[in-house]
Amino acid sequence: MQLLNGKVALVTGSGRGLGWGIARALGRSGARVCVSDINDVELARAESDLKADGSEVMALHLDAGDLSAFQDAVDQIVARWGRLDVLVHNAIYMPLIRFEDTSPELYWQQLRVSLGGLFNGCRAVWDVMKAQGGGHIMGIASGSSKKGFKDEVTYCTAKHGQEGFIKALSLEAAPYGIALNTVGPGKIIKPTRITWEEFDALPESEKADWADPVELGKGFVWLAAQPTHRFSGFRFDAGVIADTVAAEGYDFEFSPEKVTLLPDDFRAAQAWYANYPD
Ligand SMILES: NC(=O)c1ccc[n+]([C@@H]2O[C@H](COP(=O)([O-])OP(=O)(O)OC[C@H]3O[C@@H](n4cnc5c(N)ncnc54)[C@H](O)[C@@H]3O)[C@@H](O)[C@H]2O)c1
């Protein structure tokens, strides 16, 4: 019996990078996984990698910024597998660019994928998760959820905004058993935008310091296996959880230090939710 047997997951932007690792880790833990992306070349690779793992997988071309396409994808998943337990909105469009060079079109194009994708994903899975008694929705946190960086005005806007979205919606979602959290990589990974072709061409010495996304995916597996009423509105870090799982197994005794780089923020959020009026 594997941790996520019977569960169904959808990961956006999972053709490569962190999303690919999350999808593989979920599949290896027994979940049926829909990999999705706008890049069909990357998507085909992810599909074949999950198949090689022995996972039950479906691949869908999905632009996370398109609400009707998102709804259509969720309909296809439910038609095939009968449910949807885990949505990970991982897709990102992230040019590094100075504010002065950022056109309004580029600003909204970026937010359309990041914040728009999160809104679309929540809308698309909401009724399904409500009807089945709950589910997990996860966004991807970052250092840019917490701090500012040059050339990242729009990206930092998106990542900070996502935290607010998740915290607020977690309160409205609680009566339906829907948990919303963010999970950062928590370790250095391949820089965003590098394709599989570029990655394969890089010398091993350049990749040596990048964490394995499949290993980080164990952080998402752990969270997906939690009862949905246990944690909602929090920020986790996958690398911290993966290290804890390696040391203590998936059923470790919980403390914030074992799941996030920001344990004080975690405790502050716990206090906020504990005192929030019904
Ligand atoms: N790489 C890092 O250093 C880092 C650090 C912290 C957080 N993150 C976060 O991790 C997540 C994944 O980033 P990554 O570094 O693996 O990026 P990546 O560029 O390797 O992969 C992103 C994937 O999203 C896809 N995509 C782009 N626009 C899309 C859309 N509209 N709809 C669906 N798919 C789309 C791309 O085709 C690509 O396959 C992002 O949320 C990012 O913010 C990355």
The ligand as an SDF file (V2000), in Angstrom:
LIG
                    3D

 44 48  0  0  0  0  0  0  0  0999 V2000
   13.7240   27.4810  -10.3350 N   0  0  0  0  0  0  0  0  0  0  0  0
   13.8260   28.1290   -9.1960 C   0  0  0  0  0  0  0  0  0  0  0  0
   14.9100   28.5370   -8.7730 O   0  0  0  0  0  0  0  0  0  0  0  0
   12.5800   28.3710   -8.3570 C   0  0  0  0  0  0  0  0  0  0  0  0
   12.7200   28.8810   -7.0590 C   0  0  0  0  0  0  0  0  0  0  0  0
   11.5700   29.0920   -6.2870 C   0  0  0  0  0  0  0  0  0  0  0  0
   10.3210   28.8070   -6.8030 C   0  0  0  0  0  0  0  0  0  0  0  0
   10.2140   28.3160   -8.0810 N   0  0  0  0  0  0  0  0  0  0  0  0
    8.8710   28.0510   -8.5760 C   0  0  0  0  0  0  0  0  0  0  0  0
    8.8100   26.7120   -9.0440 O   0  0  0  0  0  0  0  0  0  0  0  0
    7.7900   26.6130  -10.0450 C   0  0  0  0  0  0  0  0  0  0  0  0
    8.3600   25.8920  -11.2520 C   0  0  0  0  0  0  0  0  0  0  0  0
    9.4480   26.6410  -11.7440 O   0  0  0  0  0  0  0  0  0  0  0  0
   10.6280   25.9740  -12.5710 P   0  0  0  0  0  0  0  0  0  0  0  0
   11.8610   26.6610  -12.1420 O   0  0  0  0  0  0  0  0  0  0  0  0
   10.5360   24.5150  -12.5000 O   0  0  0  0  0  0  0  0  0  0  0  0
   10.2530   26.5310  -14.0360 O   0  0  0  0  0  0  0  0  0  0  0  0
   10.4560   25.9320  -15.5030 P   0  0  0  0  0  0  0  0  0  0  0  0
   10.5700   27.1070  -16.4120 O   0  0  0  0  0  0  0  0  0  0  0  0
   11.5270   24.8830  -15.5600 O   0  0  0  0  0  0  0  0  0  0  0  0
    9.0840   25.1740  -15.7530 O   0  0  0  0  0  0  0  0  0  0  0  0
    7.8900   25.8840  -15.8540 C   0  0  0  0  0  0  0  0  0  0  0  0
    6.9370   25.1070  -16.7410 C   0  0  0  0  0  0  0  0  0  0  0  0
    5.7300   25.8770  -16.8240 O   0  0  0  0  0  0  0  0  0  0  0  0
    5.2890   25.8230  -18.1790 C   0  0  0  0  0  0  0  0  0  0  0  0
    4.3880   26.9380  -18.4540 N   0  0  0  0  0  0  0  0  0  0  0  0
    4.6970   28.2300  -18.7350 C   0  0  0  0  0  0  0  0  0  0  0  0
    3.5840   28.9400  -18.9510 N   0  0  0  0  0  0  0  0  0  0  0  0
    2.5390   28.0910  -18.7740 C   0  0  0  0  0  0  0  0  0  0  0  0
    1.1190   28.2220  -18.8440 C   0  0  0  0  0  0  0  0  0  0  0  0
    0.5470   29.3850  -19.2000 N   0  0  0  0  0  0  0  0  0  0  0  0
    0.3580   27.1410  -18.5710 N   0  0  0  0  0  0  0  0  0  0  0  0
    0.9270   25.9420  -18.2810 C   0  0  0  0  0  0  0  0  0  0  0  0
    2.2540   25.7410  -18.2230 N   0  0  0  0  0  0  0  0  0  0  0  0
    3.0500   26.8070  -18.4650 C   0  0  0  0  0  0  0  0  0  0  0  0
    6.5610   25.8320  -19.0080 C   0  0  0  0  0  0  0  0  0  0  0  0
    6.3480   25.3590  -20.3360 O   0  0  0  0  0  0  0  0  0  0  0  0
    7.4640   24.9240  -18.1740 C   0  0  0  0  0  0  0  0  0  0  0  0
    7.3740   23.5630  -18.5580 O   0  0  0  0  0  0  0  0  0  0  0  0
    7.3170   28.0420  -10.3230 C   0  0  0  0  0  0  0  0  0  0  0  0
    6.1060   28.2810   -9.6540 O   0  0  0  0  0  0  0  0  0  0  0  0
    8.4300   28.8920   -9.7640 C   0  0  0  0  0  0  0  0  0  0  0  0
    7.9760   30.1580   -9.3650 O   0  0  0  0  0  0  0  0  0  0  0  0
   11.3150   28.0870   -8.8530 C   0  0  0  0  0  0  0  0  0  0  0  0
  1  2  1  0
  2  3  2  0
  2  4  1  0
  4  5  1  0
  4 44  2  0
  5  6  2  0
  6  7  1  0
  7  8  2  0
  8  9  1  0
  8 44  1  0
  9 10  1  0
  9 42  1  0
 10 11  1  0
 11 12  1  0
 11 40  1  0
 12 13  1  0
 13 14  1  0
 14 15  2  0
 14 16  1  0
 14 17  1  0
 17 18  1  0
 18 19  2  0
 18 20  1  0
 18 21  1  0
 21 22  1  0
 22 23  1  0
 23 24  1  0
 23 38  1  0
 24 25  1  0
 25 26  1  0
 25 36  1  0
 26 27  1  0
 26 35  1  0
 27 28  2  0
 28 29  1  0
 29 30  1  0
 29 35  2  0
 30 31  1  0
 30 32  2  0
 32 33  1  0
 33 34  2  0
 34 35  1  0
 36 37  1  0
 36 38  1  0
 38 39  1  0
 40 41  1  0
 40 42  1  0
 42 43  1  0
M  CHG  2   8   1  16  -1
M  END
$$$$
